[in-house]
Amino acid sequence: RSKFKQVLYNLLSNAVKFTPAPGTITLSVKDSPQQLTVSVEDTGIGMKPEDLPKLFREFEQIDGSYTRRYQGTGLGLALCRRFVEMHGGRIWAESQFGKGSIFTFTIPREPRTAPAAPVEEAVPTLETMELPLALVIEDDPASSQRMTAEIQGVGFRVAHASDGEQAVRKAMEILPDLLVMETVLPVKDGWQVLQELRARAATADVPVLVCSVTRNQALMDQFGVAGYVAKPWLTKTMQDELRRIGQGINRRRDRVRVLLVHRDRRALATLAATLVEEGFEVFRAPGLQEALEKARAAAPDVVVLAPAEPEWVVGLRGLPGQPALLALGEVSPRVPATAWSAVIPSGLSEPDVVLRAIKGLDIVQRRRRTGRDRRQGVDRRR
């Protein structure tokens, strides 16, 4: 529906632009069991026969001193053609120079069956939780379903958003590993979505695969888009792009993120150095406020607290991803024992002891096992 409205709006806008007063513009619709035919007729400036083949090419406008008065990108009619053809229709123009133009497009009538059902979110299991998570941002249910099948086929979990506003909210909630998105969206377009997500630390570096009928290379470069697939797409093209982008995602996911919250800056630096040497990605914070900011931005897998004060625990337990909490020193009886994944008593908080405790956490062992299995799978395929 949104694509149909955009095509119609574009044709009417062009008719208004190229029809000086007191001209007229006529919209006519012919319905039949096979197709819908829509025509926009104007009494405007018209076009020469040699200009008609250029109309639906991207970034090309017809020549002439009169038409150059009307500025545009040259994308409007090319976009209309791609929308119409994507839905199995066709679009053409008839014109007489100085007398006006008629633009017509047809859309086949679909079989009168139930519309595509909204894509349901799969309930993650312990096994699938280790798979990278892709957020599909697409307003068309049929396209969303097909994207989901392609993405799951190369080993991703999938979540969904159907408009730009929902996409921003969902991305901040689930912190996906990949965005696969249409840029022509209701409420907010895809570029507005990326502008908001790139401005937030937690989603600033999420890879993006654009899947759309339009390609704006300047905006793709501006927002660091990792790849582009044109609609309608071939399965191999889509999955090749997903696998290429997924290689970088998997390398990042194999690294365990640890947030160290410690009031002793010297001890903090020593512990951080030990973990970095062992291949952990480390973030440091000397207090609760800094810890909350770092945690929201970095989405750590493990948070080490020293001292393990109750207010710190309360502040950190509600973070996205529910990181494992490891306490250094005495723990308060006001904190439930179930809050802790591990506790290291006072006097045993040497870096090597903390390192062994972190390596023993379930999340760390699962992450490293998944990375090892993935690498072995790649080796077997070579």
N, C-alpha and C positions, 0 to 999 in steps of 0.2 A: 504493500500500500504506500509506504513512504517513498519508494522508488518511482511509482506511478505519479504521485503528486509532484515529485521533483522534476520529472520530464515535462509534465504539463505546465508547471510554473516557469520552466526555462523557455519553452516555446512561446508562452504568452508574454513573457518579459521581452524576448527578442522582437515579437510583433509590435509591442508598444514602443520599443526603442527605435525601430526603423519605420514607423508610420507617423509622419508629421500630421499635425492638426490641419484640416478637419477630417482625417482619414477614419476608417472603420476597421474593426477587428471582429471576426466571427468565429465562435467555437461551435463545432458540430460533432455529435457522437452518433455512431451507428452500431446497434447491438444485433448480434446474430448468435445462433447456437454454437458456431465455431470460433468466433473471435469478436473482440471489441475494436472498433475503428474510430480513431479520434483525429479531427482535423482542425488546424488553426489557420484561418485565412485572413490576410490583411490587404489593405490598399496602399501599402507603403512604397518604398523606393524600388523594390524588386531587384533582380540579379540578371546578369548576362549568362547565356547558356554555358560558356566556358568556365564560369565560376562555380557552377553547381557541384561538380565532382570534389571541390575542395571543402565543402561545407562541414563534413563530418570527420575531418582529419584533425588530430590534436595540434594545438598551437599554430593553426593556420587560419588566417582571415582573408576574405576576398579583397581584391585590390580596388582602387578607385578613390578619388579625392573626397567624394561624398561619404563613402562608408568609413573612411579613416577618421571621420569626426566622432565616431562612436567607438569608445575604447572598450577593450575586453581581453581576456586571457586567451581566447580561442579554444577553451576547454568545454564550453557549455554544450554545444551540439555533439561533440565527440562523446561526452559523458552520456548524453541522451541516447546516442546510438548503442553504447555499451550496455546501458540499463535495459533497453528494449530487447536487444539481442540475447542478453542473459536470460530473459524470460521467454525466449522462443519467438519473438516478434520481429518486425522490421520497420524501418523509418525511411522516408524519402521526402523530397521537396520538388515542387513545381513553381516556376516563376516566369514573369515577363518583366523585363527591365523597364522601370518607370511606372509600372502598373500594379505591382504587388506580388505576393507569394502565398503559397499554400504548403504547410508542413503537415504530413500525415504519418501516423504510426498505428500499428496493429498489435494487439496482445491476444494470443490464443486463450480461449476459455479452458480452464483446467477442469478435469473430471470432477463432478460434484461429489467429492468424498470429504471425510472429516479432515480439518486442517491438521498439519503436523503438530503432534503433542509437544508441549514444552519439554526440554531436556531435563531429566531428573538428575539430581546430584547423587553420585554413588557414595555409599557409606564406606569410609576407609577402614581397612583392616590393618593388623600389625604388619602384614606382608606388604600391602600397597602403600602404607605410610612412608616407606623408604623410597618410593618412586618420586621423581620430581613432579611438581604441581604446575599445570598450565591453566591460566584463566582465559576462557574464550569470551570475547566481547563481540556479540553479533545480535542484531535485532530480528533477523529472519530465522524462524525455528528450523526450517529445512536445512539452511546453510549451517546453522549451529550444530545440528545432528551430524551432518557429514563431517564437519571439522572435528567434532568429538571422536568420531570413528577413526579418522586419520591420525589424530594425536595419540589416542590410546594405543593405536597400532604400533607406535614406535616407543612405547613404554612410559607414558606420562599418565598421572592422574589428571582429571579435568574438573574445573568449576566453571560457572557460567554467569554472565551478566548480559542483559538485553538492551541497556541504554547507557549513555555516558555517565550519568549521575550514579547509577548503580555500580558501574565499573570502578569508579574511584573509591566508593565505599567498600566494595568487595575486596579490591586489591589491598587496601589498608588493613582489612580484617584478616585476610588469609596469607598475605605476603607471598604471592606466587613466585615460582622460579622463572616463568615465562608468560608473556602476554601474546595471544594470537587474536588479532583484532581487525574488524572492519573500521574504516575511518568515517564513513557516512553513517551516523548514528542519531537516534532521537535524543532530545533533551540537551545533550552536549555532544559535539562531534568528537571524533577520535583525537584530533590534535589538541583540543581543549583538555581531554582526559590525560594525554601525555604531558601537557604543560603542568598540570596539577601534580601528577605522580612524580615527575622529574624534580619538582620543587621540594619533595619530602624525602628525607634521608633514607627512610626504610624502603622506598621503592625507586630511588634515584637511578639505580644501576640494573634494574630488571630488564633482561633482553626482550625485544619486541619483534614479532613477525607480523607484518601488515598483510592482510588478505582482502583485497578490495578491487573494485573496477577502476579506481583512479590511482594514479601514482604521482605523488608530489615529492620529487627528489630533494628539493630544497628543505622542506619540512622534515623529511626522513633524516636528512643529514643533521638538521638542527637538534632533533630529539634522539639521535643515536640509534635509529632503527636498525636492527640486526639483519633483517631480510624482508623480501617482498615476494608475494605470490599473487598473480592476477586472477581474478574471477572471470569465467569459470575455470577451475584449476584441474590439472591432472593429478591423480593420486601420487604418482612417482615424484612429480615436481614438489608437491607439498611435503611428502615424507623425506625427500632428500634435504630440503631446507630445515626441517625439524631435526633431523639427525645431525646436520652440520652445527646448528645452534646448540643442540643438546650436548655435544661434546664439551663445550665450554661450561655449560651448566653443571654437568656431572663432575668436572674437575673442581668447581667451587663447592659443590655439595659434599664432596669427599672430605673436605677440611672441616674439622670440628671447631666451632666458634666458642670461645670461653671469655666471659666477662669477669674480671677480677675487681672486687670491691673491697678495698683495704685502706684503713686510715694511716697506716705506716707506709709512706711513699717509698722508702728504701726497700722494705720487704716486698712491696708491690712490684718494683722494678726487677728485683732478683727473681721472683716467682714468674714474672712475665717472660724474662729471658729464657728460663728453663723450659717453659711451655713452647715458646717459639722454636727453640732448637729441636723439639720433638714433632714439629709440623702442625701445631695448633695455631689457629688465628686468634689473636689475643686483643682484647679491649680492656682499658684500665679506667677506674673511677675511684676517687678518694672518699666519696660520700654518696648519700642516697640520691640526691637530686641529679648529680652527674650520672649516677648509675642508671636511673630511669631514662634519661635522655639517650645514653649509649645503648641501652637495651632496646628501646623503641626503634632506634636507627639500625642496629646491627642484628637484631633477632638472634641472640646467642643460644647455643644448645645447652650450655652449662654456665651457672653463675656461682662464683665462689665468694662467700661472705665472711669478712673478718673485721670487727666482731659480728656475730650473728644476732643482731638486735631485732626484737620483735617487729618494730615499725618498718625496718628494712625488708623483712620477710613479707609483711602485708603488702608493701608497695610493689614488690617484685613478683608476687604469686599470680597476679592477673595479667601478666604479659602474654602477647600472642606467642603461640608455639609451646607455652608452658615449659620453660627450660628446667633442667635438673638443678636443684639447689644443694650446694655443698657447704657445710659450716666449718669454719676454723675456730677452735676455742670452745668455751662453754656455751651451751645453748639454753635459752630461757624456757622454763616450764610452761610459759604462756604460749609457746609455739608448739603445735601438735607434732608429735614425732613423725607423722606421715608426711609432713612438709619437706623433710630432708631426704635427699637421695643418698647422702653420706655425711658423717660427722667425724672430724679429726680433732681429738681432744687437745687442750693446751699442752705445750711441750713437745708435741709431735708434728708441728706444722712446718717442718723443713721442706724445701722445694721438692726433693725426690719423693717424700711421703705424699705430698699433695698430688704430684704427677701420677703416682701409682693409683691413688684413689680415683682420679679423673679417668684414667685408662680403664678402671674397673667398672665404671658406670655403664648401664645397659645401652644408653643412647650412643655412647662412644663406640662400644663394641659392635653395635649394629651398623653404625655408619662406616666403620672401617671394614667390616665384613662385606657390606654391600659394595664398597669401592673395590675391594680385592676381587670379589666375584665378577664385577663388571669388567675389570681389566683382564681377568683370565678368560672371560667370554670373548673379548676382543682378540686376544692372542689366539684363541682356538679358531676364530674366523679367518685369520690371516693365512 
